[in-house]
């Protein structure tokens, strides 16, 4: 009988927000977002507006509104945290979720414009993934070659389309979308391999693999 290979669960809560260390650089621009600053506070003093103690330059105290996900607006501008979102239209600006937002002309992630994204067809998928009629995005970055029509969220940062499997927006080389399954806590498998954080685990057996709690 082949020996059963046990792998110890290293970080039980690593994926509680579907964000993993391997993709931390993709989230650097989100460090100022509400998901990292759960105690973010706006306040007004002497007709000035502040975010976490930082002056929002030029913001109108009388028309200022908090939208959520660290976005806000007044009659003339849209802001992300304490910074103006260049070119954004306050009258048509709306939240999508997960730090995505849009106006009539553009889509934004954490206040940055997403080049080429279509506001009319843009949809949130979840876990940082989103799509429009032509492309898939992860944290505002386009995933080259991903198919919007067949794209599915798996969980824990994993997703797939008809041809590939992805982890936090990065293609997992050789992974089989038809047999790919989430195990949990960052682990997943297909018919031939086991993966952790999107990386193949050498010599791991998909049929016998299990997590020890």
VENGISUL-V617005 format. One record per pair of residues at least 24 apart in sequence whose C-alpha atoms are under 10 Angstrom apart, sorted by the first residue. I is the first residue (numbers start at 1). J is the second residue. Records with the same first field share a line. If there is no record, write none. Layout:
I=J + J
This chain:
2=205 + 208
3=205 + 208
4=204 + 205 + 207 + 208 + 209 + 210
5=203 + 204 + 205 + 206 + 208 + 209 + 210 + 211
6=204 + 205 + 208 + 209 + 210 + 211 + 212
7=204 + 209 + 210 + 211 + 212 + 213
8=210 + 211 + 212 + 213
9=185 + 186 + 187 + 210 + 211 + 212 + 213
10=185 + 213
11=185 + 186
12=184 + 185 + 186 + 213
13=185 + 186
14=156 + 185 + 186 + 197
15=155 + 156 + 157 + 184 + 185 + 186 + 197
16=156 + 185 + 186
17=127 + 128 + 156 + 157
18=126 + 127 + 128 + 155 + 156 + 157 + 158 + 168 + 185 + 186
19=127 + 128 + 156 + 157 + 168 + 186 + 197
20=156 + 157 + 167 + 168 + 186 + 197 + 198
21=168 + 197
22=167 + 168 + 170 + 197 + 198 + 199
23=157 + 167 + 168 + 169 + 170 + 197
24=168
26=138 + 139 + 140 + 141 + 168 + 169
27=110 + 128 + 138 + 139 + 140
29=109 + 110 + 111 + 112 + 139
30=99 + 109 + 110 + 111 + 139
31=110
32=70 + 80 + 81 + 82 + 110
33=69 + 70 + 71 + 80 + 81 + 98 + 99 + 110 + 111
34=68 + 69 + 70 + 71 + 81 + 98 + 99 + 110
35=69 + 70 + 98 + 99
37=69 + 70
38=69 + 70
40=69 + 70 + 81
41=70 + 81
42=66 + 70 + 72 + 81 + 82
49=82
50=81 + 82
51=80 + 81 + 82 + 83
52=81 + 82
53=82
54=81 + 82 + 83
55=82 + 83
56=80 + 81 + 82 + 83 + 84
57=82 + 83 + 84
58=84
59=83 + 84
67=93 + 94 + 95
68=94 + 95 + 97 + 99
69=95 + 96 + 97 + 98 + 99 + 100 + 101 + 110
70=99 + 110 + 111
71=95 + 99 + 100 + 101 + 110 + 111
78=111
79=110 + 111
80=109 + 110 + 111 + 112
81=110 + 111
83=111
84=111
85=110 + 111 + 112 + 113
86=111 + 112 + 113
87=113
88=113
96=122 + 123 + 124 + 130
97=123 + 124 + 125 + 126 + 128 + 130
98=124 + 125 + 126 + 127 + 128 + 129 + 130 + 139
99=128 + 139 + 140
100=124 + 128 + 129 + 130 + 139 + 140
107=140
108=139 + 140
109=138 + 139 + 140 + 141
110=139 + 140
112=140
113=140
114=139 + 140 + 141 + 142
115=140 + 141 + 142
116=142
117=142
125=151 + 152 + 153
126=152 + 153 + 154 + 155 + 157
127=153 + 154 + 155 + 156 + 157 + 158 + 159 + 168
128=157 + 168 + 169
129=153 + 157 + 158 + 159 + 168 + 169
136=169
137=169
138=167 + 168 + 169 + 170
139=168 + 169
141=169
142=169
143=168 + 169 + 170 + 171
144=169 + 170 + 171
145=171
146=171
154=180 + 181 + 182 + 188
155=181 + 182 + 183 + 184 + 185 + 186 + 188
156=182 + 183 + 184 + 185 + 186 + 187 + 188 + 197
157=186 + 197 + 198
158=182 + 186 + 187 + 188 + 197 + 198
165=198
166=198
167=196 + 197 + 198 + 199
168=197 + 198
170=198
171=198
172=197 + 198 + 199 + 200
173=198 + 199 + 200
174=200
175=200
183=209 + 210 + 211
184=210 + 211
185=211
187=211
